[in-house]
């Protein structure tokens, strides 16, 4: 994919970055949604999958809590 992250993806990156810095692990999908104003967990999961495809984030396990910044 070309181009940088969308505005929503930038919001999610900020949340993930801050969450990891403060808590030592990534947030859950629901926690991300609450922070960026998305009530649908499927919308958050969609954005996270797109970000993972772009190489902006990665996971060490199957859960999103294991997310790492690109």
PDB file with SEQRES, HELIX, SHEET and CRYST1 records, atoms N, CA, C and O in Angstrom:
SEQRES   1 A   70  UNK UNK UNK UNK UNK UNK UNK UNK UNK UNK UNK UNK UNK          
SEQRES   2 A   70  UNK UNK UNK UNK UNK UNK UNK UNK UNK UNK UNK UNK UNK          
SEQRES   3 A   70  UNK UNK UNK UNK UNK UNK UNK UNK UNK UNK UNK UNK UNK          
SEQRES   4 A   70  UNK UNK UNK UNK UNK UNK UNK UNK UNK UNK UNK UNK UNK          
SEQRES   5 A   70  UNK UNK UNK UNK UNK UNK UNK UNK UNK UNK UNK UNK UNK          
SEQRES   6 A   70  UNK UNK UNK UNK UNK                                          
HELIX    1 AA1 UNK A    7  UNK A   23  1                                  17    
HELIX    2 AA2 UNK A   29  UNK A   36  1                                   8    
HELIX    3 AA3 UNK A   41  UNK A   53  1                                  13    
HELIX    4 AA4 UNK A   64  UNK A   66  5                                   3    
SHEET    1 AA1 2 UNK A  57  UNK A  59  0                                        
SHEET    2 AA1 2 UNK A  67  UNK A  69 -1                                        
CRYST1    1.000    1.000    1.000  90.00  90.00  90.00 P 1           1          
ATOM      1  N   UNK A   1       0.835  -1.182   0.000  1.00  0.00           N  
ATOM      2  CA  UNK A   1       0.000   0.000   0.000  1.00  0.00           C  
ATOM      3  C   UNK A   1       0.876   1.241   0.000  1.00  0.00           C  
ATOM      4  O   UNK A   1       1.995   1.239   0.513  1.00  0.00           O  
ATOM      5  N   UNK A   2       0.347   2.279  -0.578  1.00  0.00           N  
ATOM      6  CA  UNK A   2       1.109   3.507  -0.651  1.00  0.00           C  
ATOM      7  C   UNK A   2       0.538   4.539   0.293  1.00  0.00           C  
ATOM      8  O   UNK A   2      -0.577   4.400   0.797  1.00  0.00           O  
ATOM      9  N   UNK A   3       1.317   5.573   0.524  1.00  0.00           N  
ATOM     10  CA  UNK A   3       0.856   6.648   1.386  1.00  0.00           C  
ATOM     11  C   UNK A   3       1.042   6.325   2.859  1.00  0.00           C  
ATOM     12  O   UNK A   3       1.327   5.191   3.242  1.00  0.00           O  
ATOM     13  N   UNK A   4       0.874   7.345   3.658  1.00  0.00           N  
ATOM     14  CA  UNK A   4       1.021   7.183   5.094  1.00  0.00           C  
ATOM     15  C   UNK A   4      -0.283   6.732   5.727  1.00  0.00           C  
ATOM     16  O   UNK A   4      -1.269   6.483   5.034  1.00  0.00           O  
ATOM     17  N   UNK A   5      -0.278   6.630   7.028  1.00  0.00           N  
ATOM     18  CA  UNK A   5      -1.488   6.215   7.741  1.00  0.00           C  
ATOM     19  C   UNK A   5      -2.583   7.269   7.632  1.00  0.00           C  
ATOM     20  O   UNK A   5      -2.307   8.460   7.489  1.00  0.00           O  
ATOM     21  N   UNK A   6      -3.821   6.812   7.701  1.00  0.00           N  
ATOM     22  CA  UNK A   6      -4.957   7.727   7.710  1.00  0.00           C  
ATOM     23  C   UNK A   6      -4.994   8.458   9.049  1.00  0.00           C  
ATOM     24  O   UNK A   6      -4.266   8.114   9.980  1.00  0.00           O  
ATOM     25  N   UNK A   7      -5.849   9.468   9.128  1.00  0.00           N  
ATOM     26  CA  UNK A   7      -5.987  10.209  10.382  1.00  0.00           C  
ATOM     27  C   UNK A   7      -6.416   9.281  11.525  1.00  0.00           C  
ATOM     28  O   UNK A   7      -5.900   9.380  12.638  1.00  0.00           O  
ATOM     29  N   UNK A   8      -7.362   8.380  11.242  1.00  0.00           N  
ATOM     30  CA  UNK A   8      -7.832   7.429  12.259  1.00  0.00           C  
ATOM     31  C   UNK A   8      -6.693   6.509  12.689  1.00  0.00           C  
ATOM     32  O   UNK A   8      -6.537   6.220  13.875  1.00  0.00           O  
ATOM     33  N   UNK A   9      -5.903   6.054  11.731  1.00  0.00           N  
ATOM     34  CA  UNK A   9      -4.777   5.186  12.053  1.00  0.00           C  
ATOM     35  C   UNK A   9      -3.734   5.925  12.878  1.00  0.00           C  
ATOM     36  O   UNK A   9      -3.114   5.335  13.763  1.00  0.00           O  
ATOM     37  N   UNK A  10      -3.534   7.211  12.597  1.00  0.00           N  
ATOM     38  CA  UNK A  10      -2.631   8.027  13.423  1.00  0.00           C  
ATOM     39  C   UNK A  10      -3.139   8.092  14.857  1.00  0.00           C  
ATOM     40  O   UNK A  10      -2.357   7.995  15.803  1.00  0.00           O  
ATOM     41  N   UNK A  11      -4.454   8.258  15.018  1.00  0.00           N  
ATOM     42  CA  UNK A  11      -5.045   8.279  16.364  1.00  0.00           C  
ATOM     43  C   UNK A  11      -4.765   6.963  17.079  1.00  0.00           C  
ATOM     44  O   UNK A  11      -4.367   6.948  18.244  1.00  0.00           O  
ATOM     45  N   UNK A  12      -4.977   5.868  16.373  1.00  0.00           N  
ATOM     46  CA  UNK A  12      -4.763   4.546  16.962  1.00  0.00           C  
ATOM     47  C   UNK A  12      -3.293   4.358  17.318  1.00  0.00           C  
ATOM     48  O   UNK A  12      -2.981   3.823  18.381  1.00  0.00           O  
ATOM     49  N   UNK A  13      -2.391   4.789  16.451  1.00  0.00           N  
ATOM     50  CA  UNK A  13      -0.961   4.680  16.748  1.00  0.00           C  
ATOM     51  C   UNK A  13      -0.599   5.443  18.012  1.00  0.00           C  
ATOM     52  O   UNK A  13       0.175   4.955  18.836  1.00  0.00           O  
ATOM     53  N   UNK A  14      -1.160   6.648  18.169  1.00  0.00           N  
ATOM     54  CA  UNK A  14      -0.893   7.431  19.383  1.00  0.00           C  
ATOM     55  C   UNK A  14      -1.387   6.701  20.622  1.00  0.00           C  
ATOM     56  O   UNK A  14      -0.700   6.663  21.643  1.00  0.00           O  
ATOM     57  N   UNK A  15      -2.583   6.119  20.531  1.00  0.00           N  
ATOM     58  CA  UNK A  15      -3.146   5.372  21.663  1.00  0.00           C  
ATOM     59  C   UNK A  15      -2.249   4.188  22.008  1.00  0.00           C  
ATOM     60  O   UNK A  15      -1.910   3.977  23.172  1.00  0.00           O  
ATOM     61  N   UNK A  16      -1.866   3.418  20.991  1.00  0.00           N  
ATOM     62  CA  UNK A  16      -1.031   2.231  21.222  1.00  0.00           C  
ATOM     63  C   UNK A  16       0.309   2.641  21.822  1.00  0.00           C  
ATOM     64  O   UNK A  16       0.774   2.029  22.784  1.00  0.00           O  
ATOM     65  N   UNK A  17       0.928   3.668  21.261  1.00  0.00           N  
ATOM     66  CA  UNK A  17       2.235   4.138  21.747  1.00  0.00           C  
ATOM     67  C   UNK A  17       2.155   4.542  23.223  1.00  0.00           C  
ATOM     68  O   UNK A  17       2.986   4.139  24.037  1.00  0.00           O  
ATOM     69  N   UNK A  18       1.140   5.341  23.548  1.00  0.00           N  
ATOM     70  CA  UNK A  18       0.969   5.807  24.930  1.00  0.00           C  
ATOM     71  C   UNK A  18       0.649   4.651  25.863  1.00  0.00           C  
ATOM     72  O   UNK A  18       1.199   4.561  26.960  1.00  0.00           O  
ATOM     73  N   UNK A  19      -0.233   3.774  25.430  1.00  0.00           N  
ATOM     74  CA  UNK A  19      -0.657   2.634  26.252  1.00  0.00           C  
ATOM     75  C   UNK A  19       0.537   1.744  26.595  1.00  0.00           C  
ATOM     76  O   UNK A  19       0.720   1.353  27.748  1.00  0.00           O  
ATOM     77  N   UNK A  20       1.345   1.430  25.583  1.00  0.00           N  
ATOM     78  CA  UNK A  20       2.513   0.576  25.810  1.00  0.00           C  
ATOM     79  C   UNK A  20       3.498   1.272  26.754  1.00  0.00           C  
ATOM     80  O   UNK A  20       4.056   0.633  27.646  1.00  0.00           O  
ATOM     81  N   UNK A  21       3.712   2.567  26.562  1.00  0.00           N  
ATOM     82  CA  UNK A  21       4.641   3.312  27.418  1.00  0.00           C  
ATOM     83  C   UNK A  21       4.172   3.331  28.870  1.00  0.00           C  
ATOM     84  O   UNK A  21       4.987   3.232  29.788  1.00  0.00           O  
ATOM     85  N   UNK A  22       2.878   3.456  29.080  1.00  0.00           N  
ATOM     86  CA  UNK A  22       2.331   3.554  30.432  1.00  0.00           C  
ATOM     87  C   UNK A  22       2.094   2.202  31.104  1.00  0.00           C  
ATOM     88  O   UNK A  22       2.195   2.093  32.326  1.00  0.00           O  
ATOM     89  N   UNK A  23       1.779   1.168  30.310  1.00  0.00           N  
ATOM     90  CA  UNK A  23       1.365  -0.107  30.896  1.00  0.00           C  
ATOM     91  C   UNK A  23       2.245  -1.291  30.531  1.00  0.00           C  
ATOM     92  O   UNK A  23       2.121  -2.360  31.128  1.00  0.00           O  
ATOM     93  N   UNK A  24       3.129  -1.115  29.561  1.00  0.00           N  
ATOM     94  CA  UNK A  24       4.043  -2.189  29.193  1.00  0.00           C  
ATOM     95  C   UNK A  24       3.474  -3.243  28.266  1.00  0.00           C  
ATOM     96  O   UNK A  24       4.155  -4.219  27.951  1.00  0.00           O  
ATOM     97  N   UNK A  25       2.232  -3.066  27.822  1.00  0.00           N  
ATOM     98  CA  UNK A  25       1.611  -3.979  26.868  1.00  0.00           C  
ATOM     99  C   UNK A  25       0.610  -3.188  26.048  1.00  0.00           C  
ATOM    100  O   UNK A  25       0.202  -2.095  26.439  1.00  0.00           O  
ATOM    101  N   UNK A  26       0.211  -3.746  24.903  1.00  0.00           N  
ATOM    102  CA  UNK A  26      -0.742  -3.069  24.042  1.00  0.00           C  
ATOM    103  C   UNK A  26      -2.150  -3.105  24.599  1.00  0.00           C  
ATOM    104  O   UNK A  26      -2.477  -3.950  25.433  1.00  0.00           O  
ATOM    105  N   UNK A  27      -2.987  -2.181  24.133  1.00  0.00           N  
ATOM    106  CA  UNK A  27      -4.386  -2.162  24.560  1.00  0.00           C  
ATOM    107  C   UNK A  27      -5.209  -3.220  23.831  1.00  0.00           C  
ATOM    108  O   UNK A  27      -4.792  -3.726  22.789  1.00  0.00           O  
ATOM    109  N   UNK A  28      -6.358  -3.550  24.369  1.00  0.00           N  
ATOM    110  CA  UNK A  28      -7.293  -4.442  23.689  1.00  0.00           C  
ATOM    111  C   UNK A  28      -8.028  -3.643  22.615  1.00  0.00           C  
ATOM    112  O   UNK A  28      -7.950  -2.415  22.575  1.00  0.00           O  
ATOM    113  N   UNK A  29      -8.733  -4.350  21.755  1.00  0.00           N  
ATOM    114  CA  UNK A  29      -9.528  -3.681  20.722  1.00  0.00           C  
ATOM    115  C   UNK A  29     -10.551  -2.756  21.362  1.00  0.00           C  
ATOM    116  O   UNK A  29     -10.734  -1.626  20.908  1.00  0.00           O  
ATOM    117  N   UNK A  30     -11.212  -3.216  22.397  1.00  0.00           N  
ATOM    118  CA  UNK A  30     -12.225  -2.397  23.074  1.00  0.00           C  
ATOM    119  C   UNK A  30     -11.590  -1.143  23.689  1.00  0.00           C  
ATOM    120  O   UNK A  30     -12.164  -0.057  23.610  1.00  0.00           O  
ATOM    121  N   UNK A  31     -10.419  -1.289  24.294  1.00  0.00           N  
ATOM    122  CA  UNK A  31      -9.739  -0.135  24.893  1.00  0.00           C  
ATOM    123  C   UNK A  31      -9.336   0.884  23.828  1.00  0.00           C  
ATOM    124  O   UNK A  31      -9.450   2.090  24.043  1.00  0.00           O  
ATOM    125  N   UNK A  32      -8.870   0.401  22.691  1.00  0.00           N  
ATOM    126  CA  UNK A  32      -8.533   1.312  21.594  1.00  0.00           C  
ATOM    127  C   UNK A  32      -9.782   2.049  21.138  1.00  0.00           C  
ATOM    128  O   UNK A  32      -9.760   3.268  20.967  1.00  0.00           O  
ATOM    129  N   UNK A  33     -10.872   1.314  20.941  1.00  0.00           N  
ATOM    130  CA  UNK A  33     -12.119   1.926  20.510  1.00  0.00           C  
ATOM    131  C   UNK A  33     -12.589   3.023  21.446  1.00  0.00           C  
ATOM    132  O   UNK A  33     -13.021   4.086  21.000  1.00  0.00           O  
ATOM    133  N   UNK A  34     -12.506   2.768  22.736  1.00  0.00           N  
ATOM    134  CA  UNK A  34     -12.914   3.783  23.717  1.00  0.00           C  
ATOM    135  C   UNK A  34     -12.051   5.036  23.608  1.00  0.00           C  
ATOM    136  O   UNK A  34     -12.556   6.152  23.735  1.00  0.00           O  
ATOM    137  N   UNK A  35     -10.775   4.858  23.379  1.00  0.00           N  
ATOM    138  CA  UNK A  35      -9.845   5.991  23.306  1.00  0.00           C  
ATOM    139  C   UNK A  35     -10.019   6.825  22.038  1.00  0.00           C  
ATOM    140  O   UNK A  35      -9.829   8.041  22.070  1.00  0.00           O  
ATOM    141  N   UNK A  36     -10.376   6.189  20.928  1.00  0.00           N  
ATOM    142  CA  UNK A  36     -10.484   6.931  19.656  1.00  0.00           C  
ATOM    143  C   UNK A  36     -11.926   7.208  19.240  1.00  0.00           C  
ATOM    144  O   UNK A  36     -12.160   7.803  18.188  1.00  0.00           O  
ATOM    145  N   UNK A  37     -12.885   6.787  20.047  1.00  0.00           N  
ATOM    146  CA  UNK A  37     -14.280   7.094  19.764  1.00  0.00           C  
ATOM    147  C   UNK A  37     -14.957   6.155  18.787  1.00  0.00           C  
ATOM    148  O   UNK A  37     -15.913   6.550  18.119  1.00  0.00           O  
ATOM    149  N   UNK A  38     -14.486   4.920  18.686  1.00  0.00           N  
ATOM    150  CA  UNK A  38     -15.132   3.910  17.841  1.00  0.00           C  
ATOM    151  C   UNK A  38     -15.833   2.911  18.749  1.00  0.00           C  
ATOM    152  O   UNK A  38     -15.187   2.241  19.555  1.00  0.00           O  
ATOM    153  N   UNK A  39     -17.154   2.808  18.623  1.00  0.00           N  
ATOM    154  CA  UNK A  39     -17.882   1.882  19.492  1.00  0.00           C  
ATOM    155  C   UNK A  39     -17.893   0.461  18.937  1.00  0.00           C  
ATOM    156  O   UNK A  39     -18.137  -0.493  19.676  1.00  0.00           O  
ATOM    157  N   UNK A  40     -17.632   0.318  17.650  1.00  0.00           N  
ATOM    158  CA  UNK A  40     -17.642  -0.999  17.020  1.00  0.00           C  
ATOM    159  C   UNK A  40     -16.254  -1.635  17.083  1.00  0.00           C  
ATOM    160  O   UNK A  40     -15.291  -1.090  16.543  1.00  0.00           O  
ATOM    161  N   UNK A  41     -16.156  -2.783  17.741  1.00  0.00           N  
ATOM    162  CA  UNK A  41     -14.862  -3.466  17.806  1.00  0.00           C  
ATOM    163  C   UNK A  41     -14.434  -3.966  16.432  1.00  0.00           C  
ATOM    164  O   UNK A  41     -13.240  -4.096  16.163  1.00  0.00           O  
ATOM    165  N   UNK A  42     -15.398  -4.246  15.564  1.00  0.00           N  
ATOM    166  CA  UNK A  42     -15.028  -4.690  14.213  1.00  0.00           C  
ATOM    167  C   UNK A  42     -14.380  -3.556  13.419  1.00  0.00           C  
ATOM    168  O   UNK A  42     -13.504  -3.809  12.592  1.00  0.00           O  
ATOM    169  N   UNK A  43     -14.794  -2.316  13.656  1.00  0.00           N  
ATOM    170  CA  UNK A  43     -14.160  -1.171  13.000  1.00  0.00           C  
ATOM    171  C   UNK A  43     -12.715  -1.016  13.462  1.00  0.00           C  
ATOM    172  O   UNK A  43     -11.825  -0.732  12.659  1.00  0.00           O  
ATOM    173  N   UNK A  44     -12.489  -1.202  14.754  1.00  0.00           N  
ATOM    174  CA  UNK A  44     -11.131  -1.122  15.289  1.00  0.00           C  
ATOM    175  C   UNK A  44     -10.284  -2.256  14.722  1.00  0.00           C  
ATOM    176  O   UNK A  44      -9.150  -2.029  14.300  1.00  0.00           O  
ATOM    177  N   UNK A  45     -10.818  -3.464  14.709  1.00  0.00           N  
ATOM    178  CA  UNK A  45     -10.082  -4.618  14.180  1.00  0.00           C  
ATOM    179  C   UNK A  45      -9.734  -4.409  12.715  1.00  0.00           C  
ATOM    180  O   UNK A  45      -8.636  -4.760  12.284  1.00  0.00           O  
ATOM    181  N   UNK A  46     -10.652  -3.842  11.949  1.00  0.00           N  
ATOM    182  CA  UNK A  46     -10.399  -3.554  10.542  1.00  0.00           C  
ATOM    183  C   UNK A  46      -9.204  -2.601  10.397  1.00  0.00           C  
ATOM    184  O   UNK A  46      -8.299  -2.844   9.599  1.00  0.00           O  
ATOM    185  N   UNK A  47      -9.215  -1.521  11.173  1.00  0.00           N  
ATOM    186  CA  UNK A  47      -8.113  -0.559  11.112  1.00  0.00           C  
ATOM    187  C   UNK A  47      -6.789  -1.214  11.515  1.00  0.00           C  
ATOM    188  O   UNK A  47      -5.758  -0.965  10.891  1.00  0.00           O  
ATOM    189  N   UNK A  48      -6.818  -2.040  12.542  1.00  0.00           N  
ATOM    190  CA  UNK A  48      -5.595  -2.711  12.997  1.00  0.00           C  
ATOM    191  C   UNK A  48      -5.068  -3.673  11.931  1.00  0.00           C  
ATOM    192  O   UNK A  48      -3.859  -3.751  11.712  1.00  0.00           O  
ATOM    193  N   UNK A  49      -5.960  -4.398  11.274  1.00  0.00           N  
ATOM    194  CA  UNK A  49      -5.525  -5.294  10.191  1.00  0.00           C  
ATOM    195  C   UNK A  49      -4.885  -4.511   9.056  1.00  0.00           C  
ATOM    196  O   UNK A  49      -3.850  -4.912   8.523  1.00  0.00           O  
ATOM    197  N   UNK A  50      -5.498  -3.394   8.688  1.00  0.00           N  
ATOM    198  CA  UNK A  50      -4.933  -2.549   7.629  1.00  0.00           C  
ATOM    199  C   UNK A  50      -3.560  -2.025   8.042  1.00  0.00           C  
ATOM    200  O   UNK A  50      -2.636  -1.989   7.229  1.00  0.00           O  
ATOM    201  N   UNK A  51      -3.428  -1.625   9.289  1.00  0.00           N  
ATOM    202  CA  UNK A  51      -2.153  -1.105   9.787  1.00  0.00           C  
ATOM    203  C   UNK A  51      -1.100  -2.203   9.806  1.00  0.00           C  
ATOM    204  O   UNK A  51       0.068  -1.948   9.514  1.00  0.00           O  
ATOM    205  N   UNK A  52      -1.502  -3.413  10.145  1.00  0.00           N  
ATOM    206  CA  UNK A  52      -0.571  -4.534  10.157  1.00  0.00           C  
ATOM    207  C   UNK A  52      -0.111  -4.845   8.724  1.00  0.00           C  
ATOM    208  O   UNK A  52       1.066  -5.126   8.496  1.00  0.00           O  
ATOM    209  N   UNK A  53      -1.029  -4.794   7.777  1.00  0.00           N  
ATOM    210  CA  UNK A  53      -0.676  -5.019   6.371  1.00  0.00           C  
ATOM    211  C   UNK A  53       0.326  -3.984   5.873  1.00  0.00           C  
ATOM    212  O   UNK A  53       1.189  -4.302   5.054  1.00  0.00           O  
ATOM    213  N   UNK A  54       0.222  -2.759   6.355  1.00  0.00           N  
ATOM    214  CA  UNK A  54       1.121  -1.671   5.961  1.00  0.00           C  
ATOM    215  C   UNK A  54       2.453  -1.712   6.711  1.00  0.00           C  
ATOM    216  O   UNK A  54       3.368  -0.953   6.390  1.00  0.00           O  
ATOM    217  N   UNK A  55       2.564  -2.579   7.693  1.00  0.00           N  
ATOM    218  CA  UNK A  55       3.799  -2.667   8.457  1.00  0.00           C  
ATOM    219  C   UNK A  55       3.925  -1.620   9.557  1.00  0.00           C  
ATOM    220  O   UNK A  55       5.007  -1.428  10.109  1.00  0.00           O  
ATOM    221  N   UNK A  56       2.820  -0.942   9.879  1.00  0.00           N  
ATOM    222  CA  UNK A  56       2.847   0.080  10.924  1.00  0.00           C  
ATOM    223  C   UNK A  56       2.868  -0.551  12.312  1.00  0.00           C  
ATOM    224  O   UNK A  56       3.425   0.014  13.253  1.00  0.00           O  
ATOM    225  N   UNK A  57       2.261  -1.718  12.429  1.00  0.00           N  
ATOM    226  CA  UNK A  57       2.231  -2.450  13.687  1.00  0.00           C  
ATOM    227  C   UNK A  57       2.449  -3.929  13.387  1.00  0.00           C  
ATOM    228  O   UNK A  57       2.326  -4.367  12.243  1.00  0.00           O  
ATOM    229  N   UNK A  58       2.772  -4.686  14.422  1.00  0.00           N  
ATOM    230  CA  UNK A  58       2.875  -6.144  14.294  1.00  0.00           C  
ATOM    231  C   UNK A  58       2.435  -6.750  15.616  1.00  0.00           C  
ATOM    232  O   UNK A  58       2.297  -6.054  16.622  1.00  0.00           O  
ATOM    233  N   UNK A  59       2.219  -8.056  15.593  1.00  0.00           N  
ATOM    234  CA  UNK A  59       1.814  -8.771  16.810  1.00  0.00           C  
ATOM    235  C   UNK A  59       2.761  -9.933  17.050  1.00  0.00           C  
ATOM    236  O   UNK A  59       3.294 -10.520  16.108  1.00  0.00           O  
ATOM    237  N   UNK A  60       2.965 -10.257  18.312  1.00  0.00           N  
ATOM    238  CA  UNK A  60       3.770 -11.430  18.638  1.00  0.00           C  
ATOM    239  C   UNK A  60       2.890 -12.633  18.932  1.00  0.00           C  
ATOM    240  O   UNK A  60       3.389 -13.750  19.068  1.00  0.00           O  
ATOM    241  N   UNK A  61       1.595 -12.417  19.030  1.00  0.00           N  
ATOM    242  CA  UNK A  61       0.639 -13.493  19.272  1.00  0.00           C  
ATOM    243  C   UNK A  61      -0.614 -13.246  18.467  1.00  0.00           C  
ATOM    244  O   UNK A  61      -0.618 -12.411  17.562  1.00  0.00           O  
ATOM    245  N   UNK A  62      -1.672 -13.957  18.784  1.00  0.00           N  
ATOM    246  CA  UNK A  62      -2.918 -13.818  18.043  1.00  0.00           C  
ATOM    247  C   UNK A  62      -3.797 -12.690  18.562  1.00  0.00           C  
ATOM    248  O   UNK A  62      -4.696 -12.240  17.851  1.00  0.00           O  
ATOM    249  N   UNK A  63      -3.565 -12.232  19.762  1.00  0.00           N  
ATOM    250  CA  UNK A  63      -4.391 -11.188  20.345  1.00  0.00           C  
ATOM    251  C   UNK A  63      -3.778  -9.820  20.058  1.00  0.00           C  
ATOM    252  O   UNK A  63      -2.562  -9.680  19.929  1.00  0.00           O  
ATOM    253  N   UNK A  64      -4.645  -8.821  19.963  1.00  0.00           N  
ATOM    254  CA  UNK A  64      -4.155  -7.473  19.675  1.00  0.00           C  
ATOM    255  C   UNK A  64      -3.388  -6.876  20.836  1.00  0.00           C  
ATOM    256  O   UNK A  64      -2.637  -5.920  20.645  1.00  0.00           O  
ATOM    257  N   UNK A  65      -3.553  -7.409  22.027  1.00  0.00           N  
ATOM    258  CA  UNK A  65      -2.796  -6.893  23.173  1.00  0.00           C  
ATOM    259  C   UNK A  65      -1.292  -7.109  22.973  1.00  0.00           C  
ATOM    260  O   UNK A  65      -0.481  -6.466  23.640  1.00  0.00           O  
ATOM    261  N   UNK A  66      -0.918  -8.010  22.060  1.00  0.00           N  
ATOM    262  CA  UNK A  66       0.507  -8.273  21.802  1.00  0.00           C  
ATOM    263  C   UNK A  66       1.070  -7.394  20.700  1.00  0.00           C  
ATOM    264  O   UNK A  66       2.135  -7.679  20.150  1.00  0.00           O  
ATOM    265  N   UNK A  67       0.341  -6.308  20.375  1.00  0.00           N  
ATOM    266  CA  UNK A  67       0.749  -5.419  19.292  1.00  0.00           C  
ATOM    267  C   UNK A  67       2.054  -4.682  19.632  1.00  0.00           C  
ATOM    268  O   UNK A  67       2.300  -4.303  20.777  1.00  0.00           O  
ATOM    269  N   UNK A  68       2.861  -4.498  18.612  1.00  0.00           N  
ATOM    270  CA  UNK A  68       4.102  -3.732  18.699  1.00  0.00           C  
ATOM    271  C   UNK A  68       4.085  -2.707  17.583  1.00  0.00           C  
ATOM    272  O   UNK A  68       3.503  -2.950  16.526  1.00  0.00           O  
ATOM    273  N   UNK A  69       4.709  -1.578  17.801  1.00  0.00           N  
ATOM    274  CA  UNK A  69       4.785  -0.566  16.764  1.00  0.00           C  
ATOM    275  C   UNK A  69       5.814  -0.963  15.729  1.00  0.00           C  
ATOM    276  O   UNK A  69       6.904  -1.427  16.063  1.00  0.00           O  
ATOM    277  N   UNK A  70       5.449  -0.772  14.440  1.00  0.00           N  
ATOM    278  CA  UNK A  70       6.226  -1.129  13.267  1.00  0.00           C  
ATOM    279  C   UNK A  70       7.678  -1.069  13.459  1.00  0.00           C  
ATOM    280  O   UNK A  70       8.435  -1.351  12.530  1.00  0.00           O  
TER     281      UNK A  70                                                      
END                                                                             
